[in-house]
Amino acid sequence: MRLSPLALLLLAACPAPPKSAPGPQPPDIRMEQVTLRTFQGSQAQAVLTAPTLELSRSGGTFTLWDASVRLEAQGLTIDAPRVDGSLTGGVLHGSGGLVARTDQGAQATTPSATFDRTLGPQGGASSDAGVRLEDPRFTLEARGFQVDFAAETATFDAPVTKSR
């Protein structure tokens, strides 16, 4: 087939089809029905469960989906739709709406929170995304919080609203 000079000119003037942008890379490793346990000596410290864990070998980063963490010593269970972290960093960031429940009946909710194991001997957690704490005796709302697990203390950022 022979093309006329006009057809060649029209073909040369047409823009190239757009290249599709590369999408997110799939994880290197995907584990399902994951349970991780941490111990201090023979005593369980934390139990983490998630239906899915995705791991990137190159950066050592991971994502847990629909994760639940049970901190035995604190009598605390934390549920998070998504948890991102690094195998070497010691920092976990939960997002998508976290719910923490104590064995004493308190429940705290926050859009996101960060756990950092370098904050005190047993680590700590914090958020500046707002928090609502419902206890059988009171309800508290604050702009953010910091928790020291070893000292078993929580500090709430102003403004703080308390009721009941």
C-alpha positions in Angstrom: 0.0 0.0 0.0 1.3 3.4 -1.0 0.5 6.5 1.0 0.2 9.9 -0.5 2.4 12.7 0.8 -0.7 14.3 2.2 -1.6 11.1 4.2 2.0 10.9 5.5 1.8 14.6 6.6 -1.5 14.0 8.4 -0.1 10.9 10.2 3.1 12.9 11.2 0.9 15.7 12.6 -1.2 13.4 14.7 -0.1 13.4 18.4 1.1 10.1 19.8 -1.5 8.3 21.9 -1.0 9.3 25.6 1.1 6.8 27.5 -0.8 5.4 30.5 0.6 6.5 33.8 2.1 3.7 35.7 -0.3 2.6 38.5 0.7 1.7 42.0 3.0 -1.3 42.0 1.6 -4.5 43.4 3.3 -5.6 46.7 6.3 -7.9 46.5 4.8 -10.2 49.1 1.1 -10.6 50.1 0.3 -12.6 53.2 -3.2 -13.6 54.3 -4.7 -14.4 57.7 -1.6 -13.0 59.6 -1.1 -13.3 63.3 2.1 -11.7 64.9 2.9 -12.0 68.6 5.6 -10.1 70.5 7.0 -11.4 73.7 9.1 -10.1 76.6 10.6 -13.2 77.9 7.8 -15.7 78.0 5.1 -13.1 78.5 3.0 -12.0 75.5 3.1 -8.2 75.0 1.1 -7.7 71.8 -0.9 -9.8 69.4 -1.6 -8.3 65.9 -4.0 -9.9 63.5 -4.9 -8.9 60.0 -6.6 -10.7 57.1 -4.0 -9.2 54.7 -0.4 -7.9 55.0 1.4 -6.5 51.9 5.1 -6.1 52.0 7.6 -4.2 49.7 11.0 -5.8 49.9 12.8 -2.8 48.5 11.9 -0.3 51.1 10.9 -2.7 53.9 7.5 -1.0 54.1 4.3 -2.8 54.8 0.5 -2.3 54.9 -1.9 -4.2 57.1 -5.5 -4.2 56.2 -8.3 -4.4 58.8 -5.8 -4.8 61.5 -6.5 -5.5 65.2 -3.8 -5.1 67.9 -4.2 -6.5 71.4 -1.9 -4.9 74.0 -2.1 -7.4 76.9 -0.5 -5.4 79.7 -2.7 -2.4 79.0 -5.9 -4.4 78.5 -6.3 -2.5 75.2 -7.5 -3.6 71.8 -7.1 -1.3 68.8 -8.8 -1.8 65.4 -7.7 0.1 62.3 -8.8 -0.3 58.6 -5.2 0.4 57.5 -1.8 0.4 59.2 1.4 1.4 57.4 4.8 0.9 58.7 8.4 0.0 58.1 10.2 -3.1 59.3 13.1 -1.1 60.6 11.5 2.2 61.6 9.5 1.4 64.7 6.7 3.7 63.7 3.2 2.5 62.7 0.6 4.8 61.3 -3.1 3.8 61.5 -5.7 5.4 59.3 -9.3 5.1 58.1 -10.8 5.5 61.6 -9.3 3.8 64.6 -11.2 2.4 67.5 -9.5 1.5 70.8 -11.4 -0.4 73.5 -10.2 -1.0 77.1 -11.2 -4.0 79.3 -12.8 -1.4 81.6 -15.4 -0.4 79.0 -13.9 2.8 77.6 -13.8 3.4 73.8 -11.7 6.0 71.9 -12.1 6.9 68.2 -9.8 9.0 66.0 -9.4 9.3 62.2 -5.7 8.4 62.4 -2.9 7.8 65.0 0.8 7.0 65.1 2.5 4.5 67.3 6.2 5.2 67.9 8.2 2.6 69.9 10.9 5.2 70.7 8.4 7.2 72.8 9.2 5.7 76.2 10.2 2.2 77.3 7.0 0.6 75.9 6.4 3.2 73.1 3.6 5.7 72.8 0.9 6.8 70.5 -0.3 10.2 69.3 -2.7 12.0 67.0 -3.6 15.5 66.0 -6.6 14.4 64.0 -9.1 14.7 66.9 -10.2 12.1 69.4 -13.4 11.2 71.2 -13.2 9.1 74.4 -16.4 7.5 75.8 -16.0 6.1 79.3 -18.9 4.7 81.4 -18.4 7.8 83.6 -17.7 10.6 81.0 -17.3 11.6 77.4 -14.3 13.6 76.3 -13.4 15.3 72.9 -10.1 16.8 72.1 -8.0 18.1 69.2 -5.4 15.4 69.7 -3.6 13.2 72.3 -0.4 11.6 73.4 -0.2 8.3 75.2 2.8 6.9 77.2 2.1 3.2 77.5 4.8 2.6 80.2 3.6 5.4 82.4 -0.1 4.6 81.6 -0.8 8.2 81.0 -2.7 10.1 78.3 -2.5 13.8 77.6 -5.3 15.5 75.5 -4.7 18.7 73.4 -7.0 21.7 74.0 -9.7 22.4 73.4 -11.1 19.6 75.5 -14.8 19.1 76.0 -16.0 16.9 78.8 -19.5 15.8 79.6 -21.6 13.7 82.0 
